[in-house]
Amino acid sequence: MEHVVNHSSTLADKVEKLTSQSPMLCYQCGKCSAGCPVRDHMDESPNQVVRYAQLGFDDAALKSSTIWLCAGCMTCSSRCPQNFDLAKFMDAMRQIALEEKVAIGEKDTAKFHDAFLNQIRKHGRAFEFGFVREYKLKTQNFLQDVDVAPEMFIKGKIGLFPHKVKDAEGIKKIFDKTE
């Protein structure tokens, strides 16, 4: 008699499939969280989200604001003694959360990501003024950061027109293929 074992895919399995690295590599030293520049704004430390995935607490991991607040700066990944790419893990967690239609606790963060990617899709690279305009329209938070806008214009940090990109059509094709 043949025995068939059905293994339901765990969150850790899904992350490993997307990133080619197992969350089980993390032994919870905490160096990633200690060096994270946005840790103070997160509900859980980055290593705690990994721990949730390791233990099968999928809801806690996917509903954490941490996965949405991760800046992707790679500080965590560069500090890891296990060479675990935590930034890649966070990308995978966001992708899984979106695929599984998990309610995003950080609504403005998702709008931030959408506005940013829309600018890259349209212009081939980040267009700061277009991004800020789109983000403000999505969030209806028009006065947030208004005090820094004049200085950013004066210093040339925000241009009124998008930069020219050599292969903007190629970039649009990449977005089309991934959707």
Secondary structure in CASP SS format (residue, H / E / C, confidence):
PFRMAT SS
TARGET T0000
AUTHOR 0000-0000-0000
METHOD secondary structure of the structure
MODEL  1
M C 1.00
E C 1.00
H C 1.00
V C 1.00
V C 1.00
N C 1.00
H C 1.00
S C 1.00
S C 1.00
T C 1.00
L H 1.00
A H 1.00
D H 1.00
K H 1.00
V H 1.00
E H 1.00
K H 1.00
L H 1.00
T H 1.00
S C 1.00
Q C 1.00
S C 1.00
P H 1.00
M H 1.00
L H 1.00
C C 1.00
Y C 1.00
Q C 1.00
C C 1.00
G C 1.00
K H 1.00
C H 1.00
S H 1.00
A H 1.00
G H 1.00
C C 1.00
P C 1.00
V C 1.00
R H 1.00
D H 1.00
H H 1.00
M C 1.00
D C 1.00
E C 1.00
S C 1.00
P H 1.00
N H 1.00
Q H 1.00
V H 1.00
V H 1.00
R H 1.00
Y H 1.00
A H 1.00
Q H 1.00
L H 1.00
G C 1.00
F C 1.00
D H 1.00
D H 1.00
A H 1.00
A H 1.00
L H 1.00
K C 1.00
S C 1.00
S C 1.00
T H 1.00
I H 1.00
W H 1.00
L H 1.00
C C 1.00
A C 1.00
G C 1.00
C C 1.00
M C 1.00
T H 1.00
C H 1.00
S H 1.00
S H 1.00
R H 1.00
C C 1.00
P C 1.00
Q C 1.00
N C 1.00
F C 1.00
D C 1.00
L H 1.00
A H 1.00
K H 1.00
F H 1.00
M H 1.00
D H 1.00
A H 1.00
M H 1.00
R H 1.00
Q H 1.00
I H 1.00
A H 1.00
L H 1.00
E H 1.00
E C 1.00
K C 1.00
V C 1.00
A C 1.00
I C 1.00
G C 1.00
E C 1.00
K H 1.00
D H 1.00
T H 1.00
A H 1.00
K H 1.00
F H 1.00
H H 1.00
D H 1.00
A H 1.00
F H 1.00
L H 1.00
N H 1.00
Q H 1.00
I H 1.00
R H 1.00
K H 1.00
H H 1.00
G C 1.00
R C 1.00
A C 1.00
F C 1.00
E H 1.00
F H 1.00
G H 1.00
F H 1.00
V H 1.00
R H 1.00
E H 1.00
Y H 1.00
K H 1.00
L H 1.00
K H 1.00
T H 1.00
Q C 1.00
N C 1.00
F C 1.00
L C 1.00
Q C 1.00
D C 1.00
V C 1.00
D C 1.00
V C 1.00
A H 1.00
P H 1.00
E H 1.00
M H 1.00
F H 1.00
I H 1.00
K C 1.00
G C 1.00
K C 1.00
I C 1.00
G C 1.00
L C 1.00
F C 1.00
P C 1.00
H C 1.00
K C 1.00
V C 1.00
K C 1.00
D C 1.00
A H 1.00
E H 1.00
G H 1.00
I H 1.00
K H 1.00
K H 1.00
I H 1.00
F H 1.00
D H 1.00
K H 1.00
T H 1.00
E C 1.00
END
